[in-house]
Amino acid sequence: MLRDRVAVSLLLLPVILWVVADGQWLFLAAVALVLGLAAAEWGMLFQHVGLRPSVPVMVAGVVIMTGARFFLGFGAVPPILAALCLIAMTWHLVDYERGAEHSGTDLGITLSGTLYLGWIGAYLVSLRRLPDGEWWMLVALPSVWLADSAAYFIGREFGRHKLCPRLSPKKTWEGYLAGVIAGAVSGAALAVVWHIGAGPASPVNPVNGLIAGAVISTLAPLGDVGISMIKREVGLKDSGNLLPGHGGALDRIDSWLWAGVLGYYLAVLLGG
């Protein structure tokens, strides 16, 4: 599995760099596609235990919110969310009449998936649209990847104290702390490199990279264990089988989602 994960990561790396560098239509299409796939997997996780969340509403809602954030920023969010809530409510009222037994729960799952992946996921777009957004993104996302790798290897070799034994029995405090340190160091190191491309006036510098890497690698793992909580409840190990060794789209972006949110607000704060 480790070999598959490394191979797939190496194949995807140039594609991801190309997409982030583009920052326009290609970037929007890639983010909307990944978030849409994750929304479909969110719904199918609960369908596995006999519930009936609306996958079409979630996928459409997530794609619409992602596009709206790209073209209109945050201002368009309230009416879109209101419309999606009404559509979801209507869908599940009709579904109940057709025989669904847990439409209230189904509605909650549909709304939570749309909000979590649409609102939170769209911060990846917001981060990229900032001044120096490509450089901030290339600090935020690799910091998560490198922190996750460090946590895995250090935890496997030296981990003794379980971090969250019910949610993810293989995660340890030793691995988590190693991930935080690796995230902070990698954030600073990446910022040294990207500062050359961003220019001398850019706020993407080693100090800010260190801060961003440390904060993101400290908090973004909550996204990982949060999705693990859902998978544990429904009795599945992965959200899908999209990529060998990586699981589904939702498995891959569980920490990226919060890297986007944290990266955005840190970039705004540190970019001043």
C-alpha angles and dihedrals in degrees: 000000000000090000091052092048093051093046094050092045092053091049093048097044098081090044091053092048090050092049094048092047091052094055093177134075095335091051093048092048092049095049093044091049095050094045091046091053090048090052090052090051091048089058095044091053090064093039085062089070095045101267123131113218114167108257093183092054092047096047094045092044094050093048092047093049091048092051092045091053089051096049104026107022120215097327096081095052102089098057092041092051091047091051092047091050090053092047092048092048091051092048093054095042088057091043090053091053088052092057108276110150102200104038093143091057091041090054091052091051092048093050094044093050092048093047097042097046098030102043099030096035093052089066085081086066093044091051093051092048093058121099104275085010095145091056093046089050090050088055097044102046100041089047088060093046094048093044090051091050093049091048090051098049098038092043092051094050103033107013114126106149118066116233099198109352096183097047102036114001095189095058116097136186089241091056092045093052090047088053092052092051092046091048093051094046093045091048090055093044094048091048090055089058098040092047087070091058095037094053135241094286094054119113088220095103135136096269094049090042090054091050093046093046092049096048095044095046090048097052108022093074087071086074090056096051091041092061089042087058091058093045091049091051093053094040100245130128097205134024090228145331101252097130127030110253092002104072118213135340091267090053091054099046100040091105096029089065092064093037085061094050095044092041091053097051093040090051090051092047098042094037088055 
